[in-house]
Amino acid sequence: MTLAVFFGCAFIAFGPAFALFVFTIAKDPLRVIILIAGAFFWLLSLLLSSLVWFIAIKASNSQDLTLQRGLLIFGVFFSVLLQEVFRFTYYRLLRKATEGLAAITDDDGSAISVRQMAYGKLCSCPSLCSAENSLVLLGFMLHSGSLDGRFDQMSVCVSCAVAGLGFGIMSGAFSMINVLSDSLGPGTVGIFGDSQYYFITAALMTLALTLLHTFWGVLFFEGCEKSCWWVIAAVVSLHLLVAGLSLLNPLYEGSLPPVYGITLLMGVWAFFSSGGSLHSLNALCTRRKAEGESS
């Protein structure tokens, strides 16, 4: 039974992220690099926030429960702010790398901008936006097939969702790995009156955070590129809100529904922000239906 819980929770928490990696990232070396770099930047934020947390704990009275609870809340929100600082730092790094990435284009081609590198909005090029060459996956316009000469060497335009997914995968791994280890036993969940849904809710929360980081990556990069600071503020505020809702656990009915509502909202926002539309989604569905009928 413990083995079933382990694999079930692991698939819930990391299944969608693994699918995104296999189908949209693994075949493109540049995307793999951006994914790993995003995960590394999240690790740096964790390192610094852990250092601050360690100093605060050592400098405080461990017997004062009220103080320790306050430090926990402070640590959660400080960690969120630090993650967003490192997300912005990562954006700046990619911005600086634009000139270097231009070297992989043709000599007579235009340079690859962060906007193109970030979330693949190529709809200004009609030849790239035909129904035959566009694939809408989770709202991100990832173009496949033959591209024009300017992008032959990149194969596809890299989505900033990859950077967000790197943040999300590493965040989910650190939040879920100990839970999965405990799920293997020995022990019985809820034997002392605690919730028997602890493992499943932890997996669902990890899934939501992984997807949220992906969506936030799209929106945050767009906000930086367009200098829409209200978008950046919205991403940071919603990240703080989700972190605050997690403090309501084990009152899962007060945390999970709002978090998944925010996830749905962010997914729709990221879909349209990255160039998606009802027309493109309908074109994809029509194409898939036609392919199914022809086969």
Residue frames relative to the residue before (quaternion, step in Angstrom):
aa qw qx qy qz dx dy dz
M 1.0000 0.0000 0.0000 0.0000 0.00 0.00 0.00
T 0.6510 0.5165 -0.3230 0.4529 3.59 0.96 -0.86
L 0.6294 0.5351 -0.3342 0.4538 3.58 1.06 -0.72
A 0.6388 0.5198 -0.3212 0.4675 3.57 1.05 -0.77
V 0.6369 0.5146 -0.3231 0.4744 3.58 1.02 -0.80
F 0.6352 0.5468 -0.3247 0.4382 3.57 0.96 -0.89
F 0.7337 0.4194 -0.2478 0.4737 3.58 0.69 -1.06
G 0.6232 0.5469 -0.3440 0.4406 3.59 1.03 -0.73
C 0.6945 0.4590 -0.2744 0.4814 3.57 0.87 -0.95
A 0.6289 0.5364 -0.3363 0.4514 3.59 1.04 -0.75
F 0.6786 0.4826 -0.2952 0.4685 3.59 0.94 -0.86
I 0.6281 0.5229 -0.3399 0.4653 3.59 1.05 -0.71
A 0.7200 0.4730 -0.2580 0.4373 3.56 0.81 -1.03
F 0.8369 0.2249 -0.0661 0.4947 3.57 0.84 -0.99
G 0.4253 0.7327 -0.4516 0.2800 3.61 1.23 -0.08
P 0.6992 0.4530 -0.2924 0.4695 3.64 0.73 -0.94
A 0.6460 0.5119 -0.3272 0.4621 3.59 0.98 -0.79
F 0.6430 0.5147 -0.3198 0.4683 3.58 1.01 -0.80
A 0.6436 0.5193 -0.3197 0.4625 3.58 1.01 -0.82
L 0.6395 0.5167 -0.3231 0.4686 3.59 0.97 -0.82
F 0.6522 0.5162 -0.3183 0.4549 3.56 0.98 -0.84
V 0.6904 0.4955 -0.2902 0.4399 3.58 0.82 -0.99
F 0.7903 0.3799 -0.1804 0.4455 3.57 0.76 -1.04
T 0.8078 0.2844 -0.1413 0.4966 3.62 1.06 -0.54
I 0.7653 0.3778 -0.1909 0.4849 3.61 1.15 -0.37
A 0.6637 0.5864 -0.3256 0.3310 3.56 0.75 -1.11
K 0.7136 0.4702 -0.2664 0.4457 3.60 1.00 -0.74
D 0.6996 0.4217 -0.2606 0.5145 3.58 1.25 -0.15
P 0.3857 -0.7595 0.4687 0.2339 3.64 -0.36 1.17
L 0.6442 0.5299 -0.3347 0.4384 3.59 0.98 -0.79
R 0.6453 0.5066 -0.3207 0.4733 3.58 1.01 -0.74
V 0.6231 0.5332 -0.3410 0.4596 3.58 1.02 -0.76
I 0.6448 0.5179 -0.3191 0.4627 3.58 0.98 -0.84
I 0.6685 0.4935 -0.3006 0.4681 3.58 0.92 -0.91
L 0.6226 0.5378 -0.3344 0.4596 3.59 1.05 -0.76
I 0.6875 0.4772 -0.2841 0.4680 3.58 0.83 -0.99
A 0.6457 0.5160 -0.3219 0.4617 3.57 0.99 -0.80
G 0.6329 0.5241 -0.3300 0.4646 3.58 1.02 -0.76
A 0.6454 0.5068 -0.3130 0.4782 3.57 0.99 -0.84
F 0.6410 0.5304 -0.3228 0.4512 3.58 1.01 -0.80
F 0.6575 0.4992 -0.3171 0.4669 3.59 0.94 -0.82
W 0.6238 0.5101 -0.3524 0.4760 3.60 1.04 -0.65
L 0.6296 0.5323 -0.3327 0.4578 3.60 1.01 -0.75
L 0.6258 0.5296 -0.3399 0.4609 3.58 1.03 -0.72
S 0.6500 0.5028 -0.3197 0.4718 3.58 0.98 -0.81
L 0.6326 0.5230 -0.3268 0.4685 3.58 1.05 -0.75
L 0.6366 0.5403 -0.3278 0.4420 3.58 0.97 -0.84
L 0.7008 0.4624 -0.2766 0.4674 3.58 0.84 -0.95
S 0.6655 0.4871 -0.3148 0.4698 3.60 0.93 -0.83
S 0.6247 0.5266 -0.3379 0.4672 3.61 1.07 -0.66
L 0.6302 0.5317 -0.3283 0.4609 3.57 1.06 -0.75
V 0.6560 0.4943 -0.3046 0.4822 3.58 0.95 -0.88
W 0.6410 0.5246 -0.3163 0.4625 3.59 1.00 -0.87
F 0.6543 0.5194 -0.3128 0.4520 3.60 0.92 -0.89
I 0.6648 0.4931 -0.3050 0.4711 3.58 0.93 -0.89
A 0.6576 0.5167 -0.3137 0.4497 3.59 0.95 -0.87
I 0.6553 0.5086 -0.3142 0.4616 3.59 0.97 -0.81
K 0.6858 0.4870 -0.2849 0.4597 3.57 0.90 -0.93
A 0.7095 0.4603 -0.2613 0.4652 3.58 1.07 -0.69
S 0.6787 0.4776 -0.2850 0.4796 3.61 1.25 -0.18
N 0.5781 -0.5691 0.4619 0.3586 3.52 -1.37 0.21
S 0.3416 -0.7794 0.4920 0.1841 3.58 -0.45 1.21
Q 0.6390 0.5358 -0.3301 0.4422 3.61 1.23 -0.33
D 0.6044 0.5445 -0.3506 0.4640 3.57 1.25 -0.28
L 0.2675 -0.8121 0.4992 0.1405 3.58 -0.12 1.29
T 0.6255 0.5394 -0.3409 0.4490 3.58 1.04 -0.73
L 0.6548 0.5050 -0.3023 0.4742 3.55 0.99 -0.85
Q 0.6590 0.5108 -0.3118 0.4557 3.57 0.96 -0.86
R 0.6322 0.5146 -0.3319 0.4747 3.58 1.06 -0.71
G 0.6479 0.5119 -0.3135 0.4689 3.56 1.02 -0.77
L 0.6428 0.5144 -0.3191 0.4695 3.57 1.04 -0.75
L 0.6085 0.5494 -0.3486 0.4542 3.57 1.10 -0.68
I 0.6657 0.4886 -0.2988 0.4784 3.57 0.92 -0.93
F 0.6375 0.5217 -0.3206 0.4675 3.57 0.99 -0.85
G 0.6601 0.5253 -0.3084 0.4395 3.58 0.93 -0.89
V 0.6424 0.5275 -0.3231 0.4525 3.58 1.00 -0.82
F 0.7267 0.4327 -0.2567 0.4678 3.58 0.76 -1.00
F 0.6190 0.5305 -0.3485 0.4625 3.59 1.07 -0.66
S 0.6361 0.5306 -0.3201 0.4598 3.57 1.02 -0.80
V 0.6367 0.5249 -0.3246 0.4624 3.59 1.01 -0.81
L 0.6707 0.4934 -0.3027 0.4637 3.58 0.87 -0.93
L 0.6500 0.5146 -0.3159 0.4613 3.56 1.03 -0.79
Q 0.6106 0.5434 -0.3468 0.4599 3.58 1.06 -0.69
E 0.6831 0.4785 -0.2915 0.4685 3.56 0.93 -0.86
V 0.5937 0.5446 -0.3632 0.4680 3.59 1.11 -0.60
F 0.6955 0.4521 -0.2749 0.4861 3.57 0.93 -0.86
R 0.5767 0.5459 -0.3899 0.4663 3.61 1.14 -0.42
F 0.6562 0.4900 -0.3060 0.4854 3.57 1.01 -0.81
T 0.6222 0.5342 -0.3363 0.4629 3.58 1.04 -0.76
Y 0.6428 0.5176 -0.3159 0.4681 3.56 1.02 -0.80
Y 0.6213 0.5285 -0.3371 0.4702 3.57 1.02 -0.76
R 0.6617 0.5047 -0.3117 0.4585 3.57 0.91 -0.90
L 0.6211 0.5377 -0.3399 0.4578 3.57 1.05 -0.72
L 0.6682 0.4812 -0.2984 0.4827 3.58 0.94 -0.86
R 0.6108 0.5482 -0.3469 0.4539 3.56 1.09 -0.70
K 0.6705 0.4889 -0.2891 0.4774 3.55 0.96 -0.88
A 0.6728 0.5144 -0.2937 0.4432 3.57 1.13 -0.65
T 0.4054 0.7416 -0.4638 0.2655 3.60 1.25 -0.09
E 0.6689 0.4983 -0.3121 0.4548 3.58 0.89 -0.89
G 0.6494 0.5112 -0.3220 0.4617 3.57 1.04 -0.72
L 0.6620 0.5009 -0.3062 0.4660 3.55 1.00 -0.81
A 0.5714 0.5991 -0.3844 0.4084 3.58 1.16 -0.52
A 0.5770 0.6132 -0.3727 0.3900 3.57 1.17 -0.48
I 0.6701 0.4940 -0.3141 0.4564 3.59 1.16 -0.44
T 0.5562 0.5666 -0.4117 0.4473 3.58 1.26 0.07
D 0.6421 -0.4905 0.3994 0.4330 3.55 -1.28 0.14
D 0.6312 -0.5602 0.3771 0.3815 3.55 -1.15 0.59
D 0.7438 0.3744 -0.2188 0.5086 3.56 1.05 -0.72
G 0.5551 0.6103 -0.3931 0.4061 3.57 1.26 0.17
S 0.5637 -0.5916 0.4526 0.3568 3.49 -1.26 0.31
A 0.5862 -0.5871 0.4282 0.3583 3.54 -1.21 0.53
I 0.4729 -0.6523 0.5131 0.2960 3.53 -1.20 0.58
S 0.2635 -0.7829 0.5434 0.1495 3.56 -0.58 1.09
V 0.6395 -0.5064 0.3988 0.4191 3.54 -1.29 0.30
R 0.5985 0.5720 -0.3596 0.4304 3.55 1.08 -0.70
Q 0.6823 0.4520 -0.2837 0.4996 3.59 0.97 -0.86
M 0.6677 0.5014 -0.3018 0.4602 3.55 0.95 -0.90
A 0.6782 0.5501 -0.3008 0.3834 3.53 1.00 -0.85
Y 0.8546 -0.0676 0.0680 0.5104 3.57 0.54 -1.02
G 0.5726 -0.6949 0.3542 0.2525 3.52 1.07 0.78
K 0.3427 0.7325 -0.5279 0.2594 3.58 0.96 0.67
L 0.0699 0.8291 -0.5426 0.1153 3.55 0.03 1.34
C 0.3619 0.7821 -0.4621 0.2092 3.56 1.21 0.22
S 0.5244 0.5959 -0.4397 0.4202 3.58 1.22 0.02
C 0.6683 0.4240 -0.2906 0.5377 3.58 1.29 -0.22
P 0.3268 -0.7912 0.4754 0.2030 3.62 -0.10 1.22
S 0.6346 0.5541 -0.3497 0.4099 3.59 1.02 -0.72
L 0.6973 0.4628 -0.2740 0.4739 3.57 1.20 -0.45
C 0.7115 0.4942 -0.2446 0.4356 3.55 1.19 -0.37
S 0.3557 0.7281 -0.5131 0.2831 3.57 1.12 0.45
A 0.6414 -0.5385 0.3766 0.3959 3.55 -1.20 0.48
E 0.6372 0.5513 -0.3341 0.4225 3.58 1.13 -0.64
N 0.7762 0.3663 -0.1813 0.4801 3.59 1.07 -0.66
S 0.6864 0.4687 -0.3014 0.4672 3.61 1.18 0.05
L 0.1048 -0.7736 0.6245 0.0237 3.50 -1.08 0.86
V 0.1888 -0.7776 0.5912 0.1004 3.55 -0.66 1.10
L 0.0767 0.7898 -0.5998 0.1030 3.56 -0.53 1.19
L 0.8298 -0.1123 0.0073 0.5466 3.53 -0.50 1.28
G 0.7262 -0.4782 0.2399 0.4317 3.54 1.07 0.79
F 0.6413 0.5145 -0.3429 0.4545 3.60 1.19 -0.01
M 0.3819 -0.7339 0.5180 0.2171 3.56 -0.83 0.99
L 0.0603 0.7893 -0.6024 0.1025 3.55 -0.16 1.32
H 0.2220 -0.8288 0.5061 0.0879 3.57 -0.35 1.24
S 0.0953 -0.7904 0.6047 0.0236 3.54 -0.94 0.98
G 0.6258 0.5278 -0.3978 0.4142 3.56 -1.27 0.10
S 0.7192 -0.4224 0.3146 0.4533 3.56 -1.26 -0.34
L 0.1789 -0.7759 0.5995 0.0814 3.53 -0.87 1.02
D 0.5995 -0.5531 0.4041 0.4139 3.56 -1.19 0.20
G 0.7666 -0.4494 0.2180 0.4034 3.56 -1.30 0.35
R 0.6152 0.5862 -0.3647 0.3807 3.57 1.02 -0.64
F 0.7941 0.2987 -0.1411 0.5101 3.58 1.10 -0.62
D 0.3174 0.7785 -0.4978 0.2129 3.60 1.22 0.23
Q 0.7101 0.4753 -0.2748 0.4409 3.56 0.89 -0.92
M 0.6763 0.4569 -0.3067 0.4897 3.60 1.15 -0.30
S 0.3380 -0.7590 0.4772 0.2865 3.57 1.28 -0.46
V 0.7783 -0.1028 0.0810 0.6141 3.60 0.83 -0.94
C 0.4806 -0.6329 0.5073 0.3334 3.53 -1.22 0.32
V 0.4328 -0.7449 0.4512 0.2328 3.55 -0.69 1.14
S 0.3332 -0.7541 0.5377 0.1766 3.56 -0.89 0.95
C 0.4734 -0.6544 0.5005 0.3118 3.56 -1.05 0.72
A 0.4487 0.6514 -0.4655 0.3972 3.56 1.26 -0.01
V 0.5861 0.5753 -0.3697 0.4346 3.59 1.15 -0.58
A 0.6507 0.5011 -0.3129 0.4770 3.57 0.98 -0.84
G 0.6612 0.4968 -0.3034 0.4732 3.58 0.98 -0.85
L 0.6344 0.5254 -0.3300 0.4611 3.56 1.05 -0.75
G 0.6027 0.5464 -0.3545 0.4611 3.59 1.10 -0.64
F 0.6246 0.5151 -0.3222 0.4907 3.57 1.03 -0.80
G 0.7067 0.4967 -0.2718 0.4242 3.56 0.82 -1.04
I 0.6539 0.5158 -0.3226 0.4497 3.58 0.92 -0.86
M 0.6883 0.4684 -0.2938 0.4695 3.58 0.87 -0.90
S 0.6268 0.5263 -0.3323 0.4687 3.58 1.04 -0.74
G 0.6768 0.4913 -0.2885 0.4661 3.57 0.93 -0.90
A 0.6297 0.5440 -0.3396 0.4384 3.57 1.00 -0.78
F 0.7105 0.4513 -0.2727 0.4660 3.58 0.86 -0.91
S 0.6859 0.4754 -0.2982 0.4633 3.60 1.06 -0.60
M 0.7688 0.4005 -0.1818 0.4643 3.58 1.12 -0.63
I 0.5548 0.6628 -0.4004 0.3041 3.59 1.08 -0.58
N 0.6786 0.4711 -0.2988 0.4778 3.62 0.95 -0.80
V 0.6114 0.5422 -0.3449 0.4618 3.57 1.10 -0.68
L 0.6593 0.4945 -0.3076 0.4755 3.58 0.94 -0.85
S 0.6266 0.5357 -0.3377 0.4544 3.57 1.03 -0.74
D 0.6783 0.4802 -0.2888 0.4754 3.59 0.96 -0.84
S 0.6131 0.5810 -0.3577 0.3983 3.58 1.08 -0.63
L 0.6024 0.5696 -0.3581 0.4295 3.59 1.20 -0.36
G 0.5372 -0.6403 0.3951 0.3812 3.57 1.28 -0.09
P 0.5825 -0.0321 -0.7637 -0.2766 1.43 -2.52 -0.11
G 0.4461 0.6767 -0.5143 0.2802 3.55 -1.24 0.42
T 0.2904 -0.7315 0.5909 0.1770 3.54 -1.34 0.27
V 0.4129 -0.7250 0.4953 0.2422 3.58 -0.68 1.09
G 0.8363 0.2176 -0.1658 0.4751 3.56 -0.92 0.94
I 0.4051 0.7458 -0.4662 0.2497 3.60 1.21 0.07
F 0.7372 0.3601 -0.2177 0.5287 3.60 1.16 -0.53
G 0.7149 -0.4733 0.2461 0.4520 3.56 1.13 0.63
D 0.5063 0.6316 -0.4384 0.3906 3.59 1.23 0.07
S 0.6700 -0.5129 0.3492 0.4074 3.55 -1.26 0.31
Q 0.3824 -0.7231 0.5325 0.2177 3.55 -0.95 0.91
Y 0.6380 0.5266 -0.3178 0.4633 3.57 1.31 -0.13
Y 0.2840 0.8081 -0.4848 0.1768 3.57 1.25 0.27
F 0.7094 0.4746 -0.2811 0.4387 3.60 0.74 -1.02
I 0.6827 0.4868 -0.2986 0.4559 3.58 0.88 -0.91
T 0.6675 0.4839 -0.3106 0.4730 3.60 0.99 -0.75
A 0.6091 0.5344 -0.3528 0.4679 3.59 1.09 -0.64
A 0.6490 0.5086 -0.3122 0.4719 3.58 1.02 -0.81
L 0.6625 0.5017 -0.3062 0.4643 3.59 0.95 -0.85
M 0.6461 0.5077 -0.3215 0.4705 3.58 1.02 -0.76
T 0.6350 0.5231 -0.3258 0.4659 3.58 1.03 -0.77
L 0.6278 0.5320 -0.3242 0.4666 3.58 1.01 -0.83
A 0.6665 0.5071 -0.3051 0.4534 3.58 0.88 -0.95
L 0.6786 0.4927 -0.2998 0.4548 3.59 0.90 -0.89
T 0.6186 0.5381 -0.3461 0.4561 3.59 1.05 -0.71
L 0.6782 0.4714 -0.2864 0.4857 3.57 0.92 -0.90
L 0.6397 0.5358 -0.3310 0.4405 3.57 0.99 -0.82
H 0.6396 0.5133 -0.3337 0.4649 3.59 0.94 -0.79
T 0.6250 0.5341 -0.3350 0.4604 3.57 1.05 -0.74
F 0.6891 0.4647 -0.2774 0.4819 3.58 0.87 -0.96
W 0.6458 0.5191 -0.3209 0.4587 3.58 0.96 -0.84
G 0.5998 0.5645 -0.3613 0.4372 3.59 1.07 -0.65
V 0.6475 0.5134 -0.3095 0.4704 3.57 0.98 -0.87
L 0.7213 0.4554 -0.2569 0.4543 3.56 0.76 -1.05
F 0.6500 0.5271 -0.3222 0.4427 3.58 0.96 -0.85
F 0.6687 0.4905 -0.3057 0.4678 3.59 0.90 -0.88
E 0.6456 0.5070 -0.3313 0.4651 3.57 0.98 -0.77
G 0.6427 0.5275 -0.3243 0.4512 3.56 0.98 -0.82
C 0.6557 0.4976 -0.3069 0.4778 3.57 1.02 -0.80
E 0.6839 0.5033 -0.2927 0.4396 3.57 0.89 -0.95
K 0.7510 0.3694 -0.2011 0.5090 3.59 1.03 -0.79
S 0.3818 -0.7283 0.4675 0.3244 3.59 1.34 -0.12
C 0.3608 0.6926 -0.5240 0.3398 3.56 1.04 0.87
W 0.1630 -0.8465 0.4996 0.0859 3.54 0.21 1.28
W 0.5797 0.5741 -0.3915 0.4256 3.58 1.13 -0.42
V 0.6030 0.5377 -0.3614 0.4654 3.60 1.12 -0.55
I 0.6457 0.5064 -0.3134 0.4779 3.57 0.98 -0.87
A 0.6533 0.5111 -0.3119 0.4634 3.58 0.96 -0.87
A 0.6363 0.5250 -0.3288 0.4597 3.59 1.03 -0.76
V 0.6422 0.5175 -0.3237 0.4636 3.59 0.98 -0.83
V 0.6769 0.4845 -0.2965 0.4682 3.58 0.85 -0.95
S 0.6612 0.5146 -0.3103 0.4491 3.60 0.92 -0.88
L 0.6775 0.4775 -0.2946 0.4756 3.58 0.94 -0.85
H 0.6042 0.5345 -0.3558 0.4719 3.59 1.10 -0.61
L 0.6493 0.4986 -0.3081 0.4845 3.58 0.99 -0.82
L 0.6402 0.5310 -0.3228 0.4516 3.58 1.01 -0.81
V 0.6623 0.4948 -0.3078 0.4709 3.58 0.91 -0.90
A 0.6395 0.5136 -0.3256 0.4703 3.58 1.00 -0.79
G 0.6552 0.5060 -0.3105 0.4672 3.57 1.01 -0.78
L 0.6354 0.5261 -0.3286 0.4600 3.59 1.03 -0.75
S 0.6219 0.5478 -0.3508 0.4360 3.59 1.06 -0.65
L 0.5977 0.5671 -0.3628 0.4353 3.59 1.19 -0.43
L 0.5679 0.5996 -0.3825 0.4143 3.60 1.25 -0.24
N 0.5006 0.6499 -0.4355 0.3706 3.60 1.19 -0.35
P 0.5619 -0.1171 -0.8163 -0.0650 1.59 -2.14 1.36
L 0.3878 0.6616 -0.5378 0.3502 3.61 1.06 0.67
Y 0.1105 -0.8726 0.4723 0.0566 3.54 0.58 1.24
E 0.6162 0.5500 -0.3620 0.4321 3.59 1.10 -0.57
G 0.6778 0.4739 -0.2917 0.4805 3.58 1.24 -0.33
S 0.7293 0.4107 -0.2348 0.4943 3.58 1.24 -0.26
L 0.7042 0.4969 -0.2945 0.4129 3.61 0.74 -0.97
P 0.6823 0.4837 -0.3291 0.4384 3.68 0.71 -0.89
P 0.6793 0.4631 -0.3274 0.4657 3.66 0.82 -0.79
V 0.6340 0.5365 -0.3389 0.4420 3.60 0.99 -0.79
Y 0.6938 0.4534 -0.2857 0.4811 3.59 0.93 -0.82
G 0.5807 0.5489 -0.3747 0.4702 3.57 1.18 -0.45
I 0.6504 0.4963 -0.3028 0.4888 3.57 1.01 -0.84
T 0.6265 0.5435 -0.3345 0.4475 3.59 1.02 -0.79
L 0.6551 0.5038 -0.3063 0.4724 3.58 0.95 -0.87
L 0.6517 0.5172 -0.3079 0.4615 3.57 0.95 -0.90
M 0.6732 0.4916 -0.2924 0.4686 3.58 0.93 -0.91
G 0.6274 0.5436 -0.3356 0.4453 3.58 1.04 -0.74
V 0.6639 0.4892 -0.2977 0.4809 3.57 0.96 -0.88
W 0.6471 0.5196 -0.3143 0.4610 3.57 0.96 -0.89
A 0.6783 0.4863 -0.2910 0.4677 3.59 0.89 -0.94
F 0.5941 0.5816 -0.3579 0.4251 3.58 1.08 -0.72
F 0.7366 0.3992 -0.2297 0.4953 3.56 0.75 -1.04
S 0.6235 0.5550 -0.3430 0.4308 3.58 1.08 -0.66
S 0.7168 0.4494 -0.2482 0.4718 3.58 1.04 -0.77
G 0.6951 -0.4910 0.2705 0.4501 3.58 1.22 0.22
G 0.4798 0.6716 -0.4396 0.3543 3.57 1.24 0.04
S 0.0262 -0.7798 0.6254 0.0094 3.54 -1.25 0.46
L 0.6399 -0.5080 0.3950 0.4200 3.54 -1.25 0.27
H 0.6171 0.5509 -0.3441 0.4442 3.57 1.09 -0.69
S 0.6863 0.4717 -0.2938 0.4692 3.60 0.87 -0.91
L 0.6367 0.5177 -0.3305 0.4663 3.57 1.05 -0.72
N 0.6481 0.5052 -0.3098 0.4782 3.56 1.02 -0.80
A 0.6294 0.5314 -0.3327 0.4590 3.59 1.05 -0.77
L 0.6438 0.5162 -0.3213 0.4645 3.57 1.01 -0.79
C 0.6663 0.4969 -0.3045 0.4651 3.58 0.91 -0.93
T 0.6437 0.5207 -0.3199 0.4606 3.58 1.00 -0.82
R 0.6497 0.5148 -0.3113 0.4648 3.55 1.00 -0.85
R 0.6625 0.4994 -0.3108 0.4638 3.58 0.90 -0.89
K 0.6443 0.5177 -0.3214 0.4621 3.58 1.01 -0.80
A 0.6557 0.5075 -0.3088 0.4659 3.58 0.98 -0.85
E 0.6456 0.5130 -0.3211 0.4658 3.59 1.01 -0.78
G 0.6464 0.5227 -0.3179 0.4559 3.56 1.06 -0.77
E 0.6701 0.4928 -0.3009 0.4665 3.56 0.98 -0.81
S 0.6653 0.5101 -0.3079 0.4499 3.60 1.02 -0.78
S 0.6739 0.4767 -0.2973 0.4798 3.56 1.12 -0.63
